[in-house]
């Protein structure tokens, strides 16, 4: 749907923007209503991403021919950059946090395995 | 006519774009490497990649971005195109492709022509080499022989199979866009020249992948329906 509207509705940017809006809102409703993810954190991240895309879409709406004043468009551009950076930063923080947690868990698991192995060898030696 | 960005403003925006690009590359690469080492899941990474892809593809709309946003997003588009192996020169040499992008935004994102093969880039190579393997493994699983089924199940559970399969699912969006772009340039050319070969190949690939990208959601929906109705709900409760 997104691909079709982007390519085949090139001459009708307003319709494309409305189509994006409809798709993103549908995704937010779907994520909230059907709960398709096993973990709540994943659902939260996806909702955050969709809301961020919705905000970017509202900026794109403002950048169509409706707003013609150059200074206003420049301010909208800065706002759009800020929203995008916020979205990317959120994703990167979640990703980095997950990596640290995974590495820590693997390290703890490895330590536990070594301790169990040592205990088994100790028991075997005492026998 | 949008106002031109002041040199200082342009410098700030390009510095910001460089920082964001660097951060994305560092976190995504380290995440992929760490998850590969500890045999973890790449789900969150794929989720973030998809977000980034949708974000940059949204900017393909024919609107005039202000200069600051234009500088920032052109940097982001380069990183989101994910073309791992440079194949562009090869395809241009092989098929004598005309380079006429739909618009400047499409060109920035790596869709420099209206040919399916060129626009998918290294993805076509991945598909060419690995898709037959995945199909063969899936078909062997359908044989009425227990050992063949076991072999197929074992292969399907391997990290390689899952990795390639996830990669193809993640690239669904690029396939959709490339198929839609290809639709704007379908024509049959007779003769044996390289240009005719490129044009006819584009017609064939675009038609095939249009069918595939339409069929995938339908097949997935039927599969989920079958899974929930016949496997989850029909399970005898204790």
Interface residues (C-beta under 8 A of the other chain):
Chain A: X2 X3 X4 X6 X7 X8 X10 X11 X13 X16 X17 X20 X42 X45 X46 X49 X52 X53 X56 X57 X60 X63 X64 X70 X71 X73 X74 X76 X77 X78 X80 X81 X84 X85 X87 X88 X91 X92 X94 X95 X96 X98 X99 X102 X103 X106
Chain B: X1 X2 X3 X5 X13 X16 X20 X23 X24 X27 X28 X30 X31 X34 X35 X38 X40 X43 X44 X45 X47 X48 X51 X52 X54 X55 X57 X58 X59 X60 X61 X62 X63 X64 X65 X66 X67 X68 X69 X70 X72 X73 X76 X102 X103 X173 X176 X177 X179 X180 X181 X183 X184 X213
